[in-house]
């Protein structure tokens, strides 16, 4: 079941009504059952796999909490991590590993063409695996106490609004909200609907319409594209994936709001960031903070939470070799998390290089006294490099990515226009929308918090306008991009 479908809207309405009627035990059973149905709409055969992670982490967390011996606690933690990562590794990286082993064998002169089994990628496995593991790790670190209520824990892992594409939740953020239902307030419904419909509008009116221009551009001969074309496609795909994933996050957050449950924000106008570090404090915030707390900081020898902000772009004594290695290893893993292809690893290393380069420059004493105009130029350059990184992320293989990027070192491919004329117009209009986004968002929030009948009536008018526009263009065949991750 996908968000941009009538089926989900009906399903959500029924779930919300029952949620506010049923008592606690039945309410948790409802949430778990609804989440299983939601996930089973894609492929019911993978529901047991989802419960393997749930059972392993539920039992491991209980045993870790009751165990005092450090060696036994570590063994139990490793049992959880190995189980979860083995499932993720097999289902997501089976073909990637097999293909690379076969290609390596052929390079050294050994002809080997084994028949590979058919392995389907379970939808959302990257998200729910990380979420379930974080619970066990937090219990191991004594940051939270495990819940004995299996239905409560299972509802936390499977909660359908965020099950297949986030936001990635922490137990400390959500379990207590699922345990005790808040008092019903009408603004939960109005605000939740506004977020849902705003997300649908971002998806069906912006992301899906930009997608056609992006697909046509990336399907063209990469050697026939100019620097202007490559830059335009990088911007367009950067906007497409932003609108698409921000749309999903809005719908997920809004769906939870209808039940009085608050999710952390996942995006905060990342293209308005003034540095690469700030970009990753604004883009896919829950993943960035997860990677920071459970991979990057441990690689630095620190515990999650010792550095409070900064995501995986956090500056931590970059003069040491350990910090350098931690940064690049973390970004390589971040790339592989997104997909089983060397293009994603290249994308991760690209960002690591940008972040590291910016750190080095910002640490120089002369950088503190630069005039504002030069600082602005530096911000524009770093933003452009961030957006250009979407080329390997979207390209069909490393050869196509390098062919597109080679335009920058080929003087004959600098100035001509090889895409359809309206592609450049779409890019220009989208840049305008990105620039105006914060103003519209602040206006919505300022208007919403006004305690007046006029404000509430106007909000409902906006909601119904969004309903009309979104439902007219609702196209369930266009799935969200992050479903594949």
URGI-V501038 format. One record per residue. RES is the residue in one letter. SS is DSSP state (helix for helix, strand for strand, loop for the rest). BURIAL is # if it has 9 or more other C-alpha atoms within 8 Angstrom, else .. D_LAST is the distance of its C-alpha to the last C-alpha in whole Angstrom. Layout:
BEGIN
res={RES | RES}
ss={SS | SS}
burial={BURIAL | BURIAL}
d_last={D_LAST | D_LAST}
END
This chain:
BEGIN
res={X | X | X | X | X | X | X | X | X | X | X | X | X | X | X | X | X | X | X | X | X | X | X | X | X | X | X | X | X | X | X | X | X | X | X | X | X | X | X | X | X | X | X | X | X | X | X | X | X | X | X | X | X | X | X | X | X | X | X | X | X | X | X | X | X | X | X | X | X | X | X | X | X | X | X | X | X | X | X | X | X | X | X | X | X | X | X | X | X | X | X | X | X | X | X | X | X | X | X | X | X | X | X | X | X | X | X | X | X | X | X | X | X | X | X | X | X | X | X | X | X | X | X | X | X | X | X | X | X | X | X | X | X | X | X | X | X | X | X | X | X | X | X | X | X | X | X | X | X | X | X | X | X | X | X | X | X | X | X | X | X | X | X | X | X | X | X | X | X | X | X | X | X | X | X | X | X | X | X | X | X | X | X | X | X | X | X | X | X | X | X | X | X | X | X | X | X | X | X | X | X | X | X | X | X | X | X | X | X | X | X | X | X | X | X | X | X | X | X | X | X | X | X | X | X | X | X | X | X | X | X | X | X | X | X | X | X | X | X | X | X | X | X | X | X | X | X | X | X | X | X | X | X | X | X | X | X | X | X | X | X | X | X | X | X | X | X | X | X | X | X | X | X | X | X | X | X | X | X | X | X | X | X | X | X | X | X | X | X | X | X | X | X | X | X | X | X | X | X | X | X | X | X | X | X | X | X | X | X | X | X | X | X | X | X | X | X | X | X | X | X | X | X | X | X | X | X | X | X | X | X | X | X | X | X | X | X | X | X | X | X | X | X | X | X | X | X | X | X | X | X | X | X | X | X | X | X | X | X | X | X | X | X | X | X | X | X | X | X | X | X | X | X | X | X | X | X | X | X | X | X | X | X | X | X | X | X | X | X | X | X | X | X | X | X | X | X | X | X | X | X | X | X | X | X | X | X | X | X | X | X | X | X | X | X | X | X | X | X | X | X | X | X | X | X | X | X | X | X | X | X | X | X | X | X | X | X | X | X | X | X | X | X | X | X | X | X | X | X | X | X | X | X | X | X | X | X | X | X | X | X | X | X | X | X | X | X | X | X | X | X | X | X | X | X | X | X | X | X | X | X | X | X | X | X}
ss={loop | loop | loop | loop | loop | helix | helix | helix | helix | helix | helix | helix | helix | helix | helix | helix | helix | helix | helix | helix | helix | loop | loop | helix | helix | helix | helix | helix | helix | helix | helix | helix | helix | helix | helix | helix | helix | helix | helix | helix | helix | helix | helix | helix | helix | helix | helix | helix | helix | helix | helix | helix | helix | helix | helix | helix | helix | helix | helix | helix | helix | helix | helix | helix | helix | helix | loop | loop | loop | helix | helix | helix | helix | helix | helix | helix | helix | helix | helix | helix | helix | helix | helix | helix | helix | helix | helix | helix | helix | helix | helix | helix | helix | helix | helix | helix | helix | helix | helix | helix | helix | helix | helix | helix | helix | helix | helix | loop | loop | loop | loop | loop | loop | loop | loop | loop | loop | loop | loop | loop | loop | loop | loop | loop | helix | helix | helix | helix | helix | helix | helix | helix | helix | helix | helix | helix | helix | helix | helix | helix | loop | loop | loop | loop | loop | loop | loop | loop | loop | helix | helix | helix | helix | helix | helix | helix | helix | helix | loop | helix | helix | helix | loop | loop | loop | loop | loop | loop | loop | loop | helix | helix | helix | helix | helix | helix | helix | helix | helix | loop | loop | loop | loop | loop | loop | helix | helix | helix | helix | helix | helix | helix | helix | helix | helix | helix | helix | helix | helix | helix | helix | helix | helix | helix | helix | helix | helix | helix | helix | helix | helix | helix | helix | helix | helix | helix | helix | helix | helix | loop | loop | helix | helix | helix | loop | loop | helix | helix | helix | helix | helix | helix | helix | helix | helix | helix | helix | helix | helix | helix | helix | helix | helix | helix | helix | helix | helix | helix | helix | helix | helix | helix | helix | helix | helix | helix | helix | loop | loop | loop | loop | loop | loop | loop | loop | loop | loop | loop | loop | helix | helix | helix | loop | loop | loop | helix | helix | helix | helix | helix | helix | helix | loop | loop | helix | helix | helix | helix | helix | helix | helix | helix | helix | helix | helix | helix | helix | helix | helix | loop | loop | loop | loop | loop | loop | loop | loop | loop | loop | loop | helix | helix | helix | loop | loop | loop | loop | loop | loop | loop | helix | helix | helix | helix | helix | helix | helix | helix | helix | helix | helix | helix | helix | helix | helix | helix | helix | helix | loop | loop | loop | helix | helix | helix | helix | helix | helix | helix | helix | helix | helix | helix | helix | helix | helix | helix | helix | helix | helix | helix | helix | helix | helix | loop | helix | helix | helix | helix | helix | loop | loop | helix | helix | helix | helix | helix | helix | helix | helix | helix | helix | helix | helix | helix | helix | helix | helix | helix | loop | helix | helix | helix | helix | helix | loop | loop | loop | helix | helix | helix | helix | helix | helix | helix | helix | helix | helix | helix | helix | loop | helix | helix | helix | loop | loop | loop | loop | loop | loop | loop | helix | helix | helix | helix | helix | helix | helix | helix | helix | helix | helix | helix | helix | helix | helix | helix | helix | helix | helix | helix | helix | helix | helix | helix | helix | helix | helix | helix | loop | loop | loop | loop | helix | helix | helix | helix | helix | helix | helix | helix | helix | helix | helix | helix | helix | helix | helix | helix | helix | helix | helix | helix | loop | loop | loop | loop | loop | loop | loop | loop | helix | helix | helix | helix | loop}
burial={# | . | . | # | # | . | . | # | # | . | . | # | . | . | # | # | . | # | # | . | . | . | . | # | . | . | # | # | # | # | # | # | . | # | # | # | . | # | # | # | . | . | . | . | . | # | # | . | . | # | . | . | # | # | . | # | # | # | . | # | # | # | # | # | # | . | # | . | . | . | . | # | # | . | . | # | # | . | # | # | # | . | # | # | # | . | . | # | # | . | # | # | # | # | . | # | . | . | . | . | . | # | . | . | # | # | . | . | . | . | . | . | . | . | . | . | . | . | . | . | . | . | # | # | # | # | # | # | # | # | # | # | # | # | # | # | # | # | # | # | . | . | . | . | . | . | . | . | . | . | # | # | # | # | # | # | # | # | # | # | # | # | # | # | # | # | # | # | # | # | # | . | # | # | # | . | # | # | . | . | . | . | . | . | . | . | . | # | # | # | # | # | # | # | # | # | # | # | # | # | # | # | # | # | # | # | # | # | # | # | # | . | # | # | . | . | # | # | . | . | . | # | . | . | # | # | # | # | # | # | # | # | # | # | # | # | # | # | # | # | # | . | # | # | # | # | # | # | # | # | # | # | # | # | # | # | # | # | # | # | # | . | # | . | # | # | # | . | # | # | . | . | # | . | # | # | # | # | # | # | # | # | # | # | # | # | # | # | # | # | # | # | # | # | # | # | # | # | # | # | . | . | . | # | . | . | . | . | . | # | # | # | # | . | . | . | . | # | . | . | . | . | # | # | . | # | # | # | . | # | # | # | # | # | # | # | # | . | # | # | # | # | # | # | # | # | # | # | # | # | # | # | # | # | # | # | . | # | # | . | . | # | . | . | . | . | # | . | . | . | . | . | . | . | # | . | . | . | # | . | . | # | # | . | # | # | # | # | # | # | # | # | # | . | # | . | # | # | . | # | # | # | # | # | # | . | # | # | . | . | . | . | # | # | . | . | . | . | # | . | . | . | # | # | . | # | # | . | . | # | . | . | . | . | . | . | # | . | . | . | . | . | . | . | . | . | . | # | . | . | . | . | . | . | # | # | . | . | # | # | . | . | # | . | . | # | # | . | # | # | . | . | . | # | . | . | . | . | . | . | . | . | # | . | #}
d_last={16 | 15 | 16 | 18 | 20 | 24 | 23 | 21 | 24 | 26 | 24 | 24 | 27 | 28 | 26 | 28 | 31 | 31 | 30 | 33 | 35 | 34 | 35 | 33 | 33 | 32 | 30 | 28 | 28 | 27 | 24 | 23 | 24 | 22 | 19 | 19 | 21 | 18 | 15 | 18 | 18 | 15 | 16 | 19 | 19 | 16 | 17 | 19 | 17 | 16 | 19 | 19 | 18 | 20 | 23 | 22 | 22 | 24 | 27 | 26 | 26 | 30 | 31 | 30 | 32 | 35 | 35 | 37 | 37 | 35 | 34 | 33 | 31 | 29 | 29 | 28 | 25 | 24 | 24 | 21 | 19 | 20 | 19 | 16 | 15 | 16 | 15 | 11 | 13 | 14 | 12 | 9 | 11 | 14 | 15 | 14 | 17 | 19 | 19 | 20 | 23 | 24 | 24 | 26 | 28 | 29 | 30 | 32 | 34 | 33 | 32 | 30 | 28 | 27 | 25 | 22 | 21 | 18 | 15 | 13 | 9 | 10 | 8 | 7 | 8 | 6 | 8 | 11 | 12 | 12 | 14 | 16 | 17 | 18 | 21 | 22 | 22 | 24 | 27 | 27 | 28 | 30 | 29 | 28 | 30 | 28 | 29 | 31 | 30 | 27 | 27 | 26 | 23 | 22 | 22 | 20 | 17 | 17 | 18 | 17 | 16 | 13 | 12 | 9 | 8 | 11 | 13 | 13 | 16 | 19 | 22 | 25 | 23 | 23 | 25 | 28 | 27 | 26 | 29 | 32 | 32 | 33 | 36 | 35 | 35 | 35 | 33 | 30 | 30 | 31 | 29 | 26 | 27 | 27 | 23 | 22 | 24 | 23 | 19 | 20 | 23 | 20 | 18 | 20 | 23 | 21 | 17 | 18 | 22 | 20 | 18 | 21 | 22 | 19 | 19 | 22 | 22 | 20 | 21 | 25 | 26 | 25 | 28 | 30 | 28 | 30 | 29 | 29 | 27 | 24 | 25 | 25 | 21 | 20 | 21 | 20 | 16 | 16 | 18 | 16 | 13 | 15 | 16 | 13 | 12 | 15 | 16 | 13 | 15 | 18 | 18 | 17 | 19 | 22 | 21 | 22 | 25 | 27 | 27 | 28 | 25 | 24 | 20 | 20 | 19 | 16 | 17 | 21 | 22 | 20 | 22 | 25 | 25 | 28 | 26 | 23 | 23 | 24 | 21 | 18 | 20 | 19 | 16 | 13 | 16 | 15 | 12 | 15 | 18 | 16 | 15 | 19 | 20 | 19 | 19 | 20 | 24 | 24 | 24 | 27 | 29 | 28 | 27 | 24 | 26 | 29 | 28 | 27 | 25 | 23 | 20 | 19 | 21 | 24 | 27 | 29 | 32 | 30 | 33 | 33 | 31 | 29 | 27 | 27 | 25 | 23 | 22 | 21 | 19 | 17 | 16 | 15 | 13 | 11 | 11 | 10 | 7 | 5 | 6 | 9 | 12 | 15 | 14 | 11 | 14 | 16 | 15 | 15 | 18 | 19 | 18 | 20 | 23 | 23 | 23 | 26 | 28 | 28 | 29 | 32 | 33 | 33 | 35 | 38 | 41 | 42 | 38 | 40 | 42 | 41 | 42 | 39 | 39 | 38 | 35 | 34 | 34 | 32 | 30 | 29 | 29 | 26 | 24 | 25 | 23 | 20 | 20 | 21 | 18 | 15 | 17 | 16 | 12 | 13 | 16 | 16 | 16 | 18 | 22 | 21 | 20 | 23 | 25 | 24 | 24 | 28 | 29 | 30 | 32 | 34 | 37 | 37 | 33 | 34 | 35 | 35 | 33 | 31 | 29 | 30 | 32 | 30 | 27 | 29 | 30 | 27 | 26 | 29 | 29 | 25 | 26 | 29 | 27 | 25 | 28 | 29 | 26 | 28 | 31 | 30 | 28 | 31 | 33 | 31 | 31 | 35 | 36 | 34 | 36 | 39 | 41 | 43 | 43 | 43 | 39 | 38 | 40 | 38 | 35 | 35 | 36 | 33 | 31 | 33 | 32 | 29 | 29 | 31 | 29 | 25 | 27 | 28 | 25 | 23 | 21 | 19 | 18 | 16 | 12 | 10 | 8 | 5 | 5 | 4 | 0}
END
